[in-house]
Amino acid sequence: APNLLIDAKFNMGDKGTKETILLWSLVDGEIITDADTWETTHGYEDAIDAGAVKTDYRLLFALSKNGGTMTRDQLAREMHLEKDIIDPWIENAVAKHLIVQHGSELQIHMQDPKIWIMPQTKLKQSFVTKPYSQSQRLNRKYSKAQIEEAAKAAFGSAFTIRHVKEVFLPICCLSVQNPDGSLHTSYW
């Protein structure tokens, strides 16, 4: 499966600058947060597909940090913004179907979002490259430019991409025939 291996650094305020590695899927648009368990984010694909910009990500992060639902006033206070500034941001995100409004409540328009993360992939060990002549490659849904643009918009000016490399990670296909005769296929 094609992924971008992003070598970056980001500023954590009082804690200084941290160097990090991000593994970002070119197939589903999500960040692999743990390369041991293959845990991923949930929500970046929708954001990329919607053409999310910096203000959209700021809204999504603020909502995510607060359980996914807030009123306009709560959101404005959380983000330290005046209503005349935040209202167009909200309308833009609603138009992109990233958030929805139910009465006075704004809610992230994703099931079980996992979007508010530290921009890093936990790696227990380094990747090893190996040629494999009988491999098949999954098609990319996203380009390198789309992922880089999403990373810059999501993580802001304190996030600097130092180097990007496309890598292909192996996926094993396991098919099991169930007692009822149906076939269950999973990818690992």
HELIX and SHEET records of a PDB file:
HELIX    1   1 GLY A   13  LYS A   15  5                                   3    
HELIX    2   2 TYR A   44  ASP A   49  1                                   6    
HELIX    3   3 LYS A   54  LYS A   65  1                                  12    
HELIX    4   4 ARG A   72  MET A   79  1                                   8    
HELIX    5   5 LYS A   83  ALA A   95  1                                  13    
HELIX    6   6 LYS A  144  PHE A  155  1                                  12    
SHEET    1   A 5 GLU A  39  THR A  40  0                                        
SHEET    2   A 5 ILE A  31  ASP A  34 -1                                        
SHEET    3   A 5 THR A  17  SER A  25 -1                                        
SHEET    4   A 5 PRO A   2  ASN A  11 -1                                        
SHEET    5   A 5 PHE A 159  PHE A 168 -1                                        
SHEET    1   B 3 THR A  69  THR A  71  0                                        
SHEET    2   B 3 GLU A 105  ILE A 108 -1                                        
SHEET    3   B 3 ILE A  99  HIS A 102 -1                                        
SHEET    1   C 2 CYS A 173  GLN A 177  0                                        
SHEET    2   C 2 LEU A 183  TYR A 187 -1                                        
END                                                                             
